[in-house]
Amino acid sequence: MKVTILCASPRTDGNSRLMAESLRQGAVGSGHDVGLVELHAVMNGLLRDCRTCRRPDGRCSIEDGFADLVHDHVVPADAVVYATPLYWYGMAASLKNFFDRLVCYVSASYPRRGEVAKGLVGQRTGLLLASEESYLTAGLGVIFQLQEITRYMHQEFVGAVAGVGNQRGEVAFDPADPLAAAERLGAEMFTRHYSDYWLDSERPNTVWAAPHGCRREMGPYGDV
Ligand SMILES: Cc1cc2nc3c(=O)[nH]c(=O)nc-3n(C[C@H](O)[C@H](O)[C@H](O)COP(=O)(O)O)c2cc1C
């Protein structure tokens, strides 16, 4: 399977990039083909007024690497992972700009819209979030936003890893070990369940293998 990681920090040796590398390692270990893109290296313009900016043939006229990013890395991916620092309790601007500019590529006037929409629908997505604060709700804005974006795009948001650190690389010292969690997410990108249960799932009433003589039951997805 093909995994594309979009890195949104201007620090290419920062904490979100470190988590991205761990995710890459996990995904490669599971046999996936992983590409990593630094958004700052690709985009050099914000979304503009499409009415004045769109070419007569419906293509975006901002001359940078965004069209290639969309067509060569995002659309063909089976999973897209966003690695971003927490900035002002939101995602980094480059990642927001990625979503803003994607609008031109899914609009009715874009000649390859059908191809883009077909590629995006059904993809798996994940989030790697680096922040200085460990406060439980600090990163929830990003999670809520991605939940809505992926719901709209008919995707499966399978996991988020939060790493706490401020200095470059400091996330490696987070006692919750987000690097290991990111590696695991990469390894399990296509096997994790998007939702634990649905109302109509057959399910056991235990979550973990019980240590004290309780019978281990098979879950709805087998003995996983
Ligand atoms: C512009 C800016 C805004 C930030 N806002 C927050 C914030 O709201 N909450 C927080 O916990 N950390 C905040 N931070 C700290 C970063 O999230 C933290 O240093 C993170 O580890 C950086 O990730 P990186 O190394 O991948 O760039 C901010 C940092 C910058 C530069």
Ligand as a Chemical Component Dictionary entry (heavy atoms), coordinates in Angstrom:
data_LIG
# 
_chem_comp.id                   LIG 
_chem_comp.type                 NON-POLYMER 
_chem_comp.pdbx_formal_charge   0 
_chem_comp.three_letter_code    LIG 
# 
loop_
_chem_comp_atom.comp_id 
_chem_comp_atom.atom_id 
_chem_comp_atom.alt_atom_id 
_chem_comp_atom.type_symbol 
_chem_comp_atom.charge 
_chem_comp_atom.model_Cartn_x 
_chem_comp_atom.model_Cartn_y 
_chem_comp_atom.model_Cartn_z 
_chem_comp_atom.pdbx_ordinal 
LIG C1  C1  C 0 3.965  29.886 16.197 1  
LIG C2  C2  C 0 3.963  28.845 17.274 2  
LIG C3  C3  C 0 2.807  28.605 17.972 3  
LIG C4  C4  C 0 2.771  27.612 18.940 4  
LIG N1  N1  N 0 1.600  27.368 19.613 5  
LIG C5  C5  C 0 1.558  26.373 20.516 6  
LIG C6  C6  C 0 0.338  26.074 21.198 7  
LIG O1  O1  O 0 -0.698 26.699 21.002 8  
LIG N2  N2  N 0 0.342  25.081 22.122 9  
LIG C7  C7  C 0 1.475  24.338 22.366 10 
LIG O2  O2  O 0 1.407  23.413 23.158 11 
LIG N3  N3  N 0 2.632  24.587 21.720 12 
LIG C8  C8  C 0 2.707  25.592 20.818 13 
LIG N4  N4  N 0 3.872  25.846 20.149 14 
LIG C9  C9  C 0 5.046  24.962 20.393 15 
LIG C10 C10 C 0 5.170  23.864 19.337 16 
LIG O3  O3  O 0 3.969  23.189 19.125 17 
LIG C11 C11 C 0 6.227  22.843 19.787 18 
LIG O4  O4  O 0 7.469  23.494 19.936 19 
LIG C12 C12 C 0 6.369  21.690 18.824 20 
LIG O5  O5  O 0 7.170  20.694 19.396 21 
LIG C13 C13 C 0 7.000  22.132 17.516 22 
LIG O6  O6  O 0 6.993  21.056 16.605 23 
LIG P1  P1  P 0 8.123  20.949 15.457 24 
LIG O7  O7  O 0 9.415  20.680 16.187 25 
LIG O8  O8  O 0 7.689  19.828 14.618 26 
LIG O9  O9  O 0 8.143  22.260 14.748 27 
LIG C14 C14 C 0 3.939  26.867 19.222 28 
LIG C15 C15 C 0 5.140  27.136 18.517 29 
LIG C16 C16 C 0 5.141  28.131 17.570 30 
LIG C17 C17 C 0 6.430  28.405 16.822 31 
# 
loop_
_chem_comp_bond.comp_id 
_chem_comp_bond.atom_id_1 
_chem_comp_bond.atom_id_2 
_chem_comp_bond.value_order 
_chem_comp_bond.pdbx_ordinal 
LIG C1  C2  SING 1  
LIG C2  C3  SING 2  
LIG C2  C16 DOUB 3  
LIG C3  C4  DOUB 4  
LIG C4  N1  SING 5  
LIG C4  C14 SING 6  
LIG N1  C5  DOUB 7  
LIG C5  C6  SING 8  
LIG C5  C8  SING 9  
LIG C6  O1  DOUB 10 
LIG C6  N2  SING 11 
LIG N2  C7  SING 12 
LIG C7  O2  DOUB 13 
LIG C7  N3  SING 14 
LIG N3  C8  DOUB 15 
LIG C8  N4  SING 16 
LIG N4  C9  SING 17 
LIG N4  C14 SING 18 
LIG C9  C10 SING 19 
LIG C10 O3  SING 20 
LIG C10 C11 SING 21 
LIG C11 O4  SING 22 
LIG C11 C12 SING 23 
LIG C12 O5  SING 24 
LIG C12 C13 SING 25 
LIG C13 O6  SING 26 
LIG O6  P1  SING 27 
LIG P1  O7  DOUB 28 
LIG P1  O8  SING 29 
LIG P1  O9  SING 30 
LIG C14 C15 DOUB 31 
LIG C15 C16 SING 32 
LIG C16 C17 SING 33 
# 
